[in-house]
């Protein structure tokens, strides 16, 4: 399992979550979302779609995505998750394939 309990605890404390996708031309696109809407099957984070036109197009083009989960609550802690995303109705579903500790 890529997303450990420690990461799930950090998800719950994170005040906002930056996500980065990549265009078909290789250009990064960074946005900030409020919260993780759900965690599925241990390694899939679901984000509610609010606009996100460029992010959605990038996901359709290649699915490459990174997510930063960080908090200062209880002391600094952070993780960079790398993986693939897809769109499902009103959710971006991100499957973490790699995790790096940041703080």
N, C-alpha and C positions, 0 to 999 in steps of 0.2 A: 504494500500500500504506500503510495507516494505522499498522500495528505495524511499526516500523523495527527494524533490528538493535540499535540502542541500547536500545530498549524491551525487546526480547527478552533482552538482557544484564541489564537491570535486573530483569526477571521472575525470572531465575535467582538473583539475589542477594537478593531481597526476603524478609525473615524471616516476614512474614505479609502478607495482602492484604485490605484492607477492601473490601466491596462493598455498594452501596446499591440497593435496589429501592423501588418506590413502590406503595402500595396503591390499590385502586379509588377510595378516598376521598381520595387525594392525600397520604397520610401516608408520609414516608420511613421505611425500615426498614434499619438498618445492621447488618451482621454482619462477622466476620473469618474468613477461610479461611486454611488453611496454605500452600498452594502452588497454582500453575496445574498441572493434570494434563496438559494438552497444548495445543499451538498448532496450529490447522488452517488451511489455505488462506491463511496469512499474516495474516489479520485476525480470526480467531476464537480466543478463549481458552476452554478447557474446564476446569471446576471440578468435582471429585467432590462428589456430594451426600452429606452426612452430616446427617441430620435436615433442617434448613432448611425447616420446614413453612410459615412465613410467607413466606419468600423464594420458595418454589415457587408459592404461591398468587398472590403479586404478579406473578410472571412470567407465570402463566396469565392473569391479569387484563389486563395491558397490556405486559409485556416491557421496560419502561423500566429501565435499569440503569446505574450508574456503578461504575468500578473504580479504585482508587488503587494504583499500583505505585511503591514508594519503597524506597530503601536508603541507608544511610550508608557502606556498604563502598566504599572507593576514593573517598570524598567524597560529599556529599549529592547525591542525584539523585531526581527523582520526576515522575510523570505522572498526570494524571486522564484516564481514557478514558470516553467516553459513547457509549452505543449501545443495542442491543436484545438481549434474551436469550430463549432458548427452552429447553425441557427435552427431553433425549434419553436415554432409559433412565436410567442413573445419573450423568448429567452435566448441568450447566448450561452451555449453549453461549452465549457472549457475543460478538456481532459489534460490534467497535469502529467507530464512525462519525465520531468526533471525538477529537482528542488535544490536551491542554493541558499544557505543561511547568510543573511546580510549583516545582522547586528549581534 
